[in-house]
């Protein structure tokens, strides 16, 4: 039986700084640690004492890749506490802003960071030399995602237009219709790229996952709904803390999460796809069917296809929003502040993002809790490696290491968000 | 003044990493005409702003090597080969983007990169005094460059 220890000091093609350490003795894993060592940023601590109004703008700064998710989860947390209901136009504009974020984030990860894994390239640059047209298409899709964010959010990276109660400013119908052409272009490009990715050779690896995501009766879960799983979980957002727990492991700066009494679970595009397939719109659903991608998909390497389908869905739903848009009667509703605790959960590109805020009668934050998707997936990434490592021990060191890194990249971890960066350490004895 | 674009790259929330963004802010205050000024945090987005009729200057921070505030000028020749290595938590940095320009044949009329060596890249920090001091010099260099009063070979390590 093989014995080896593998150390990957800096995991490539992930957001932030992290490492992986695996020690195998006589075919058995005796140590496996996925560590996130990016310095903690203490957002939850410095939100205390701030006004509720500042929270969406401050939390948007947690991530340059998925700022919209932070804005949205915090907005919904406060709106649930202040019992604010927004009209359909506002809700649709929020989704449109969110799709911009999904599309640019998914396009970057799927085509520039993850696709090279399946084609045997070290990075996107080497892939671009052989597949320049694919890279051009992917960059165009990413650009359109960024343009949607700038259009609705006021600027590309950290949107400033959305607020508790609605938006500071909303577009006119005519103005919104001006983006229709680029959404149609994006949808066609997403379909081409999905078909391209569907022809990759995928490693034969499946796990019995507990998939967790939002589910909404009328739409693909993204901004509202109940938190559900394929193993019977079905709870309201404000019950999150009763069913999920965070705990510290000594080797990581990010807290790990588990379902109480059950263990690891997966959030993100694959979980959402498996739990919301029936809610896809006709074109993205038939695209999934055309490539034979139907739930349950238990192969984490195929998460790239879930991202592709979500890009197509994002464009399709955005087109619906533009076509049906009626300018809201007012951009935002009045906020009546009250003391209490607000809970929000929306689907960031990488998975469910939970926020909880306790405020006093003036709306000053007394406590804050933020659980990013990468924290939630940490334990699941380790469990995938525990299952994968024994199957690939006979691979030469370079391929073994690469496959381990790939298993982490399946999750598109955003280490900056979770802390929290990746470094892989695989030592062979 | 030439038709030019200036892109400030970096993250203003990470100390000296924000020097490119700050420089663009200062140039905006001066109110340059016919110069397209952009602040970009994601280096990949540079590819969306390339115009073959425009001279492009990219401003960014360089990693510390004991001379904080030092300004390094790189003129990138037509073959777009440049000795540059990305130090970034993001996987696709400026060095990779310049390689992509070449592979995808998306290029400006000319490309110059001005880097300011940083000292402190901590979250939430301001520019370090050394980099703050160099900012004025950097602005002066850009203005001279735009007036076309500076010979090409003056863009060198200072």
Interface residues (C-beta under 8 A of the other chain):
Chain A: X12 X13 X14 X15 X16 X17 X38 X39 X41 X61 X64 X108 X112 X113 X123 X124 X125 X128 X129 X132 X135 X136 X139 X142 X143 X146 X156 X157 X415 X416 X421
Chain B: X11 X13 X41 X42 X44 X45 X47 X48 X89 X90 X91 X92 X96 X99 X100 X103 X104 X123
